[in-house]
Amino acid sequence: MTWILETSPSFSFVFLRLGLAVTFFLHSTQQIFGWHGGRGLKAHLANWRDRQGIPTPIGALGLFIEFFGSLALLTGFLTRPFALGLALFIGIAMFKSHVQHGFFLARRPGEHSGIEYTLALFLMAAALLVGGGGALSVDGLLSR
């Protein structure tokens, strides 16, 4: 069980962790609370159910992982389990919503985006899954 908390003392993981935490926090609050021009929880879950075939409980679990995972990554607490959850979440989004639109993010107005951005988020989460929270993390303090 200690492998969950063990972490490299590298500061490079801190930048990955904080960048991913801020990105997923802003994204999840847009989806859950309707902040930043988002639709809110009910509309978002209905959209996933109707357009992607994602059952509401699974969608709610994904939003839970996205929101609380961002808070966990901010502090570096349980980095690996939440990085796994976020990697699965964004990996599913990549294949269900983006892969059919190609690779590139930059498209013409009104067109959907490809996997460029979601792939970067997926790889950031995968790096944290492998490397842990890095320096300045609660995981690092608990593993000593």
VOTORVO-201740 format. One line per field, with one value per atom (N, C-alpha, C): residue number from 1; chain; atom name; x, y negated, z. Coordinates in Angstrom, 1 decimal. Layout:
<vofis>
marpa: NUM_...
drenmar: A_...
sero: CA_...
c1: X_...
c2: Y_...
c3: Z_...
</vofis>
This chain:
<vofis>
marpa: 1_1_1_2_2_2_3_3_3_4_4_4_5_5_5_6_6_6_7_7_7_8_8_8_9_9_9_10_10_10_11_11_11_12_12_12_13_13_13_14_14_14_15_15_15_16_16_16_17_17_17_18_18_18_19_19_19_20_20_20_21_21_21_22_22_22_23_23_23_24_24_24_25_25_25_26_26_26_27_27_27_28_28_28_29_29_29_30_30_30_31_31_31_32_32_32_33_33_33_34_34_34_35_35_35_36_36_36_37_37_37_38_38_38_39_39_39_40_40_40_41_41_41_42_42_42_43_43_43_44_44_44_45_45_45_46_46_46_47_47_47_48_48_48_49_49_49_50_50_50_51_51_51_52_52_52_53_53_53_54_54_54_55_55_55_56_56_56_57_57_57_58_58_58_59_59_59_60_60_60_61_61_61_62_62_62_63_63_63_64_64_64_65_65_65_66_66_66_67_67_67_68_68_68_69_69_69_70_70_70_71_71_71_72_72_72_73_73_73_74_74_74_75_75_75_76_76_76_77_77_77_78_78_78_79_79_79_80_80_80_81_81_81_82_82_82_83_83_83_84_84_84_85_85_85_86_86_86_87_87_87_88_88_88_89_89_89_90_90_90_91_91_91_92_92_92_93_93_93_94_94_94_95_95_95_96_96_96_97_97_97_98_98_98_99_99_99_100_100_100_101_101_101_102_102_102_103_103_103_104_104_104_105_105_105_106_106_106_107_107_107_108_108_108_109_109_109_110_110_110_111_111_111_112_112_112_113_113_113_114_114_114_115_115_115_116_116_116_117_117_117_118_118_118_119_119_119_120_120_120_121_121_121_122_122_122_123_123_123_124_124_124_125_125_125_126_126_126_127_127_127_128_128_128_129_129_129_130_130_130_131_131_131_132_132_132_133_133_133_134_134_134_135_135_135_136_136_136_137_137_137_138_138_138_139_139_139_140_140_140_141_141_141_142_142_142_143_143_143_144_144_144
drenmar: A_A_A_A_A_A_A_A_A_A_A_A_A_A_A_A_A_A_A_A_A_A_A_A_A_A_A_A_A_A_A_A_A_A_A_A_A_A_A_A_A_A_A_A_A_A_A_A_A_A_A_A_A_A_A_A_A_A_A_A_A_A_A_A_A_A_A_A_A_A_A_A_A_A_A_A_A_A_A_A_A_A_A_A_A_A_A_A_A_A_A_A_A_A_A_A_A_A_A_A_A_A_A_A_A_A_A_A_A_A_A_A_A_A_A_A_A_A_A_A_A_A_A_A_A_A_A_A_A_A_A_A_A_A_A_A_A_A_A_A_A_A_A_A_A_A_A_A_A_A_A_A_A_A_A_A_A_A_A_A_A_A_A_A_A_A_A_A_A_A_A_A_A_A_A_A_A_A_A_A_A_A_A_A_A_A_A_A_A_A_A_A_A_A_A_A_A_A_A_A_A_A_A_A_A_A_A_A_A_A_A_A_A_A_A_A_A_A_A_A_A_A_A_A_A_A_A_A_A_A_A_A_A_A_A_A_A_A_A_A_A_A_A_A_A_A_A_A_A_A_A_A_A_A_A_A_A_A_A_A_A_A_A_A_A_A_A_A_A_A_A_A_A_A_A_A_A_A_A_A_A_A_A_A_A_A_A_A_A_A_A_A_A_A_A_A_A_A_A_A_A_A_A_A_A_A_A_A_A_A_A_A_A_A_A_A_A_A_A_A_A_A_A_A_A_A_A_A_A_A_A_A_A_A_A_A_A_A_A_A_A_A_A_A_A_A_A_A_A_A_A_A_A_A_A_A_A_A_A_A_A_A_A_A_A_A_A_A_A_A_A_A_A_A_A_A_A_A_A_A_A_A_A_A_A_A_A_A_A_A_A_A_A_A_A_A_A_A_A_A_A_A_A_A_A_A_A_A_A_A_A_A_A_A_A_A_A_A_A_A_A_A_A_A_A_A_A_A_A_A_A_A
sero: N_CA_C_N_CA_C_N_CA_C_N_CA_C_N_CA_C_N_CA_C_N_CA_C_N_CA_C_N_CA_C_N_CA_C_N_CA_C_N_CA_C_N_CA_C_N_CA_C_N_CA_C_N_CA_C_N_CA_C_N_CA_C_N_CA_C_N_CA_C_N_CA_C_N_CA_C_N_CA_C_N_CA_C_N_CA_C_N_CA_C_N_CA_C_N_CA_C_N_CA_C_N_CA_C_N_CA_C_N_CA_C_N_CA_C_N_CA_C_N_CA_C_N_CA_C_N_CA_C_N_CA_C_N_CA_C_N_CA_C_N_CA_C_N_CA_C_N_CA_C_N_CA_C_N_CA_C_N_CA_C_N_CA_C_N_CA_C_N_CA_C_N_CA_C_N_CA_C_N_CA_C_N_CA_C_N_CA_C_N_CA_C_N_CA_C_N_CA_C_N_CA_C_N_CA_C_N_CA_C_N_CA_C_N_CA_C_N_CA_C_N_CA_C_N_CA_C_N_CA_C_N_CA_C_N_CA_C_N_CA_C_N_CA_C_N_CA_C_N_CA_C_N_CA_C_N_CA_C_N_CA_C_N_CA_C_N_CA_C_N_CA_C_N_CA_C_N_CA_C_N_CA_C_N_CA_C_N_CA_C_N_CA_C_N_CA_C_N_CA_C_N_CA_C_N_CA_C_N_CA_C_N_CA_C_N_CA_C_N_CA_C_N_CA_C_N_CA_C_N_CA_C_N_CA_C_N_CA_C_N_CA_C_N_CA_C_N_CA_C_N_CA_C_N_CA_C_N_CA_C_N_CA_C_N_CA_C_N_CA_C_N_CA_C_N_CA_C_N_CA_C_N_CA_C_N_CA_C_N_CA_C_N_CA_C_N_CA_C_N_CA_C_N_CA_C_N_CA_C_N_CA_C_N_CA_C_N_CA_C_N_CA_C_N_CA_C_N_CA_C_N_CA_C_N_CA_C_N_CA_C_N_CA_C_N_CA_C_N_CA_C_N_CA_C_N_CA_C_N_CA_C_N_CA_C_N_CA_C_N_CA_C_N_CA_C_N_CA_C_N_CA_C_N_CA_C_N_CA_C_N_CA_C_N_CA_C_N_CA_C_N_CA_C
c1: 0.8_0.0_0.9_2.1_3.0_3.3_3.2_3.5_2.6_1.4_0.5_1.0_1.7_2.2_3.7_4.5_5.8_5.9_6.8_6.9_8.3_8.6_9.9_10.0_11.2_11.3_11.4_11.2_11.4_10.4_10.8_9.9_9.2_9.7_9.0_7.6_7.4_6.0_5.1_5.7_4.9_4.2_5.0_4.4_3.3_3.5_2.5_1.3_1.5_0.4_-0.4_0.2_-0.5_-1.2_-0.6_-1.2_-2.4_-2.3_-3.5_-4.6_-4.2_-5.2_-6.0_-5.3_-6.0_-6.9_-6.4_-7.2_-8.4_-8.3_-9.5_-10.4_-9.9_-10.8_-11.7_-11.1_-11.9_-12.9_-12.4_-13.3_-14.4_-14.1_-15.2_-16.2_-15.7_-16.7_-17.6_-17.1_-17.9_-19.0_-18.6_-19.6_-20.6_-20.1_-20.9_-21.7_-21.1_-21.8_-22.2_-21.8_-22.2_-21.4_-20.3_-19.4_-18.7_-18.2_-17.4_-18.2_-19.5_-20.3_-20.8_-20.6_-21.0_-22.5_-22.9_-24.3_-24.8_-24.0_-24.4_-24.5_-24.7_-24.7_-25.8_-27.0_-28.1_-28.0_-27.7_-27.6_-26.4_-25.4_-24.1_-24.3_-24.9_-25.1_-26.1_-27.1_-28.1_-27.5_-26.6_-25.8_-25.0_-24.3_-23.4_-24.3_-25.4_-26.3_-26.9_-27.4_-28.1_-27.1_-26.0_-25.1_-24.0_-23.5_-22.4_-22.8_-24.1_-24.5_-23.9_-23.5_-22.9_-24.0_-24.2_-25.2_-24.9_-26.0_-25.9_-25.0_-25.2_-24.3_-22.8_-22.5_-21.1_-20.6_-21.5_-21.1_-20.9_-21.8_-21.6_-20.3_-19.9_-18.7_-17.5_-17.6_-16.5_-16.4_-17.5_-17.4_-16.9_-17.3_-16.7_-15.2_-14.7_-13.3_-12.6_-13.2_-12.6_-12.5_-13.6_-13.6_-12.7_-12.9_-12.1_-10.7_-10.5_-9.2_-8.3_-9.0_-8.3_-7.8_-8.7_-8.3_-7.2_-7.3_-6.3_-4.9_-4.9_-3.7_-3.1_-4.0_-3.5_-2.6_-3.0_-2.2_-1.2_-1.4_-0.5_-0.9_-2.2_-2.7_-3.4_-3.0_-3.5_-3.4_-2.2_-1.9_-2.1_-1.5_-1.6_-3.1_-3.8_-5.2_-6.0_-5.9_-6.7_-6.1_-4.8_-4.2_-4.8_-4.9_-5.5_-6.9_-7.7_-9.1_-9.2_-8.3_-8.4_-7.9_-6.9_-6.4_-7.6_-8.3_-9.4_-10.5_-10.8_-11.9_-11.5_-10.3_-10.0_-9.7_-9.3_-9.1_-10.4_-11.4_-12.8_-13.3_-13.1_-13.6_-12.9_-11.6_-10.8_-11.4_-11.7_-12.2_-13.7_-14.5_-16.0_-16.3_-15.5_-15.9_-14.9_-13.7_-12.7_-12.0_-11.8_-11.0_-11.6_-12.9_-13.5_-13.3_-12.8_-12.5_-11.0_-10.3_-8.8_-8.0_-6.8_-5.8_-5.9_-6.0_-5.7_-6.9_-6.5_-7.4_-8.0_-7.1_-7.5_-8.3_-9.5_-10.4_-11.2_-12.0_-12.8_-13.9_-14.3_-15.4_-16.6_-17.1_-18.3_-18.0_-16.8_-16.4_-15.8_-16.0_-15.5_-13.9_-13.3_-11.9_-11.4_-10.2_-9.6_-9.0_-8.1_-7.5_-6.3_-5.8_-4.6_-4.6_-5.6_-5.6_-5.9_-6.8_-7.2_-6.0_-5.2_-4.1_-3.0_-2.8_-1.9_-2.3_-3.6_-4.1_-3.9_-4.2_-4.1_-2.6_-1.7_-0.3_0.2_-0.3_0.1_-0.4_-1.6_-2.2_-1.4_-1.0_-0.2_1.2_1.8_3.1_3.0_1.9_1.7_1.3_0.7_0.4_1.7_2.6_3.9_4.8_4.9_5.9_5.4_4.1_3.6_3.6_3.3_3.1_4.3_5.5_6.7_6.9_7.9_8.2_7.0_7.0_5.9_4.5_4.5_3.2_2.9_1.6_1.2_1.7_1.6_2.0_3.5_4.3_5.7_6.0_5.2_5.3_4.9_3.8_3.3_4.2_4.9_5.7_7.1_7.4_8.7_8.6
c2: 1.2_0.0_-1.3_-1.2_-2.3_-2.9_-2.0_-2.5_-3.7_-3.7_-4.8_-6.2_-6.2_-7.4_-7.7_-6.7_-7.0_-7.9_-8.9_-9.9_-10.3_-10.7_-11.3_-12.7_-13.1_-14.4_-15.5_-15.1_-16.0_-17.1_-18.3_-19.5_-19.5_-18.7_-18.6_-18.1_-17.2_-16.6_-17.7_-18.6_-19.7_-20.5_-20.8_-21.6_-20.9_-19.6_-18.7_-18.7_-18.4_-18.3_-19.5_-20.7_-21.9_-22.3_-22.1_-22.4_-21.6_-20.3_-19.4_-19.8_-20.1_-20.5_-21.7_-22.7_-24.0_-23.7_-23.0_-22.7_-21.9_-20.8_-20.0_-20.7_-21.6_-22.3_-23.2_-24.0_-24.9_-24.2_-23.1_-22.3_-21.7_-21.1_-20.4_-21.4_-22.6_-23.6_-24.1_-24.2_-24.6_-23.5_-22.3_-21.2_-21.0_-21.1_-20.8_-22.0_-23.1_-24.3_-25.3_-25.1_-26.0_-27.3_-27.3_-28.4_-28.6_-29.7_-30.0_-29.7_-29.9_-29.7_-28.3_-27.4_-26.0_-25.8_-24.6_-24.2_-23.8_-23.4_-22.8_-21.3_-20.8_-19.3_-18.6_-19.0_-18.2_-18.2_-19.4_-19.5_-18.8_-18.8_-18.1_-16.6_-16.1_-14.7_-14.2_-15.0_-14.7_-14.7_-15.6_-15.7_-14.4_-14.0_-12.8_-11.6_-11.5_-10.4_-10.3_-11.4_-11.5_-11.4_-12.1_-12.1_-11.1_-10.7_-9.7_-8.4_-8.2_-7.0_-6.6_-7.6_-7.4_-7.4_-6.3_-6.3_-7.4_-8.0_-9.1_-8.8_-7.6_-7.3_-7.3_-6.8_-6.8_-8.2_-9.0_-10.4_-11.2_-10.9_-11.5_-11.1_-9.8_-9.4_-10.1_-10.2_-10.9_-12.4_-13.1_-14.4_-14.5_-13.5_-13.5_-13.3_-12.4_-12.2_-13.4_-14.1_-15.3_-16.4_-16.6_-17.7_-17.4_-16.3_-16.0_-15.6_-15.1_-14.8_-16.0_-17.1_-18.4_-18.9_-18.8_-19.2_-18.3_-17.0_-16.1_-16.4_-16.7_-17.0_-18.3_-19.3_-20.6_-20.4_-19.5_-19.3_-18.1_-17.3_-16.2_-15.0_-14.9_-13.9_-12.8_-11.5_-10.4_-10.7_-11.2_-11.6_-10.5_-9.3_-8.2_-7.7_-7.4_-7.0_-8.0_-9.3_-10.3_-10.5_-10.4_-10.5_-9.3_-8.2_-7.0_-7.4_-7.9_-8.2_-9.3_-10.3_-11.4_-10.9_-10.0_-9.5_-8.7_-7.9_-7.1_-8.0_-9.1_-10.0_-10.7_-11.3_-12.0_-11.1_-9.9_-8.9_-8.5_-8.3_-8.0_-9.2_-10.4_-11.6_-11.7_-11.4_-11.5_-10.6_-9.3_-8.4_-8.5_-9.0_-9.1_-10.4_-11.5_-12.8_-13.4_-13.0_-13.8_-13.1_-11.8_-11.0_-11.1_-11.1_-11.2_-12.5_-13.5_-14.9_-15.1_-14.0_-14.1_-14.5_-15.0_-15.3_-16.7_-17.7_-19.0_-19.7_-20.5_-21.3_-22.5_-23.2_-24.4_-24.0_-24.3_-24.0_-25.3_-25.2_-26.4_-26.6_-27.9_-28.1_-27.2_-26.7_-25.9_-24.4_-24.0_-22.6_-22.1_-20.8_-20.1_-20.0_-19.8_-19.7_-18.2_-18.0_-16.7_-16.4_-15.4_-14.8_-15.6_-16.6_-17.2_-17.6_-18.3_-18.8_-17.7_-16.8_-15.7_-14.7_-14.5_-13.7_-14.3_-15.6_-16.2_-16.0_-16.2_-16.0_-14.5_-13.6_-12.2_-11.9_-12.4_-12.1_-12.7_-13.9_-14.5_-13.7_-13.2_-12.3_-11.0_-10.4_-9.2_-9.4_-10.6_-10.9_-10.9_-11.5_-11.5_-10.2_-9.3_-8.0_-7.2_-7.4_-6.7_-7.4_-8.7_-9.4_-9.8_-9.9_-10.3_-11.9_-12.4_-13.8_-14.7_-14.1_-14.9_-15.7_-16.6_-17.4_-18.2_-18.7_-19.5_-18.9_-17.6_-16.9_-16.3_-16.1_-15.4_-14.0_-13.4_-12.0_-11.8_-12.8_-12.8_-12.9_-13.7_-13.9_-12.6_-12.0_-10.7_-9.5_-9.5_-8.4_-8.3_-9.4_-9.5_-8.7
c3: 0.0_0.0_0.0_0.4_0.5_-0.9_-1.9_-3.3_-3.7_-3.1_-3.4_-3.0_-1.8_-1.3_-1.7_-2.0_-2.4_-3.6_-3.5_-4.6_-4.8_-6.0_-6.3_-5.7_-5.2_-4.7_-5.8_-7.0_-8.1_-8.1_-8.5_-8.6_-9.9_-10.9_-12.2_-12.0_-11.1_-10.9_-10.2_-9.5_-8.9_-10.0_-11.0_-12.1_-12.8_-13.1_-13.7_-12.8_-11.6_-10.6_-10.5_-10.4_-10.2_-11.5_-12.7_-13.9_-14.2_-13.9_-14.1_-13.0_-11.8_-10.8_-11.2_-11.7_-12.1_-13.3_-14.2_-15.4_-15.1_-14.3_-14.0_-13.0_-12.1_-11.2_-12.0_-12.9_-13.7_-14.6_-15.2_-16.1_-15.3_-14.1_-13.4_-12.8_-12.4_-11.8_-12.9_-14.1_-15.3_-15.5_-15.4_-15.7_-14.5_-13.3_-12.1_-11.7_-11.5_-11.0_-12.0_-13.3_-14.3_-14.3_-13.6_-13.6_-14.9_-15.2_-16.4_-17.7_-17.7_-18.8_-19.0_-18.0_-18.2_-18.0_-18.3_-18.3_-16.9_-16.1_-14.8_-14.8_-13.6_-13.4_-14.2_-14.0_-14.6_-16.1_-16.7_-18.2_-18.7_-17.9_-18.4_-18.4_-17.3_-17.2_-18.3_-18.5_-19.6_-21.0_-21.2_-22.5_-22.7_-21.6_-21.7_-22.0_-21.3_-21.4_-22.8_-23.3_-24.6_-25.8_-25.7_-26.9_-26.9_-25.7_-25.6_-25.1_-24.6_-24.0_-22.7_-21.9_-20.6_-19.6_-18.8_-17.8_-16.8_-16.2_-15.3_-14.1_-13.5_-12.3_-12.7_-13.9_-14.3_-14.6_-15.2_-15.5_-14.2_-13.2_-11.9_-11.2_-11.3_-10.8_-11.5_-12.8_-13.5_-13.1_-12.8_-12.4_-10.9_-10.1_-8.7_-8.8_-9.6_-9.7_-10.3_-11.2_-11.8_-10.8_-10.0_-9.1_-7.9_-7.2_-6.0_-6.4_-7.6_-8.1_-8.2_-8.7_-8.8_-7.5_-6.5_-5.1_-4.5_-4.8_-4.3_-4.9_-6.2_-6.9_-6.5_-6.1_-5.6_-4.4_-3.5_-2.3_-2.5_-3.5_-3.7_-2.7_-2.4_-1.6_-2.4_-2.2_-3.0_-4.5_-4.9_-6.3_-7.3_-7.0_-7.9_-8.2_-7.1_-7.4_-8.2_-7.8_-8.6_-10.0_-10.1_-11.5_-12.4_-11.8_-12.5_-12.9_-12.0_-12.3_-13.3_-13.2_-14.2_-15.6_-15.6_-16.9_-17.6_-16.8_-17.3_-17.8_-17.0_-17.4_-18.7_-18.8_-20.0_-21.2_-20.9_-22.0_-22.6_-21.8_-22.3_-23.1_-22.5_-23.3_-24.6_-24.6_-25.9_-26.9_-26.6_-27.5_-27.8_-26.9_-27.1_-27.9_-27.6_-28.1_-29.1_-29.1_-29.9_-31.0_-30.9_-31.8_-33.2_-33.4_-34.7_-35.4_-34.7_-35.2_-35.6_-35.5_-35.9_-34.7_-35.0_-34.0_-33.5_-34.3_-34.0_-33.2_-32.2_-31.4_-32.2_-32.9_-33.6_-34.9_-34.9_-36.0_-36.3_-37.3_-37.7_-36.6_-36.4_-35.4_-35.7_-34.6_-34.7_-34.9_-35.2_-35.4_-34.0_-33.9_-32.7_-32.8_-31.6_-31.6_-31.6_-32.0_-32.1_-30.7_-30.7_-29.5_-28.9_-29.6_-29.2_-27.7_-27.3_-25.9_-24.9_-25.2_-24.3_-24.2_-25.3_-25.2_-24.3_-24.3_-23.4_-21.9_-21.7_-20.3_-19.9_-20.8_-20.5_-20.1_-20.9_-20.7_-19.4_-19.0_-17.8_-16.6_-16.7_-15.6_-15.6_-16.7_-16.7_-16.1_-16.3_-15.7_-14.2_-13.7_-12.3_-11.7_-12.5_-12.0_-11.8_-12.7_-12.6_-11.6_-11.6_-10.8_-9.4_-9.2_-7.9_-7.9_-6.7_-6.5_-6.5_-6.4_-6.4_-5.1_-5.2_-4.0_-3.6_-2.4_-1.9_-1.9_-1.7_-1.7_-0.4_0.0_1.2_1.1_-0.1_-0.3_0.2_-0.3_0.1_1.6_2.3_3.7_4.4_4.0_4.6_4.3_3.3_2.9_3.7_4.3_5.1_6.4
</vofis>
